[in-house]
Amino acid sequence: MEAVDVNSFNPGIPLYLWMLLFLVFLVIAFVGLVIYASRKGMPRPPLPPQNKQSKLLKEQYAKGEISEEEFHKRMKSLEKR
């Protein structure tokens, strides 16, 4: 059996390449964290379908196209969605 000199052990990839790989990982993680934090604070747009439907319903009621009972009935059905 051949003796192995611990001081001359070669793992295959030099240590400076592992450090470079770790540095690249840290940079990517930092950039990802900055992007995540900046998007988290952005306001989200309102849900268009329900807002649009309720707006149209209010316009129909204001024009007199539907009765008050019909208006309340439809608004309740929109709120259940």
C-alpha positions in Angstrom: 0.0 0.0 0.0 1.3 3.4 -1.0 1.7 6.1 1.7 -0.2 9.3 1.2 1.5 12.6 2.1 -1.3 14.7 3.6 0.6 18.0 2.8 0.6 17.3 -0.9 -3.0 16.1 -1.2 -4.6 17.5 -4.4 -8.5 17.6 -4.2 -8.7 18.2 -7.9 -10.0 21.8 -7.9 -7.6 24.5 -6.5 -8.8 26.4 -3.4 -8.8 29.8 -5.2 -11.4 28.4 -7.7 -13.7 27.3 -4.8 -13.3 30.8 -3.3 -14.2 32.4 -6.6 -17.2 30.1 -7.0 -18.3 31.1 -3.5 -17.9 34.8 -4.3 -20.0 34.4 -7.4 -22.7 32.7 -5.4 -22.6 35.6 -2.8 -23.0 38.2 -5.6 -25.9 36.3 -7.2 -27.6 35.9 -3.8 -27.2 39.6 -3.0 -28.5 40.7 -6.4 -31.5 38.3 -6.0 -32.2 39.7 -2.5 -32.1 43.3 -3.8 -34.5 42.5 -6.6 -36.9 40.6 -4.2 -36.9 43.5 -1.7 -37.5 46.1 -4.4 -40.4 44.2 -5.9 -42.0 43.5 -2.5 -42.6 47.1 -1.9 -44.2 47.8 -5.3 -48.0 48.4 -5.2 -50.0 45.7 -6.8 -52.7 46.7 -9.4 -56.3 46.2 -8.2 -58.2 43.2 -9.5 -59.7 44.5 -12.7 -62.6 42.2 -13.4 -64.5 42.7 -10.1 -63.8 46.5 -10.0 -64.8 46.8 -13.7 -68.0 44.9 -13.1 -69.0 46.9 -10.0 -68.2 50.1 -11.9 -70.4 49.1 -14.8 -73.2 48.1 -12.4 -73.0 51.4 -10.6 -73.3 53.2 -14.0 -76.3 51.1 -15.0 -78.0 52.0 -11.6 -77.1 55.7 -12.0 -78.6 55.8 -15.5 -81.8 54.1 -14.2 -81.3 51.0 -16.4 -81.7 48.7 -13.3 -83.8 49.0 -10.1 -82.3 49.4 -6.6 -83.3 45.9 -5.7 -81.5 44.5 -8.8 -78.5 46.7 -8.1 -78.2 45.3 -4.5 -78.8 41.8 -5.7 -76.0 42.0 -8.3 -73.6 43.7 -5.9 -74.1 40.9 -3.3 -73.4 38.3 -6.0 -70.2 40.2 -7.0 -69.0 40.3 -3.4 -69.4 36.5 -3.0 -66.9 35.9 -5.8 
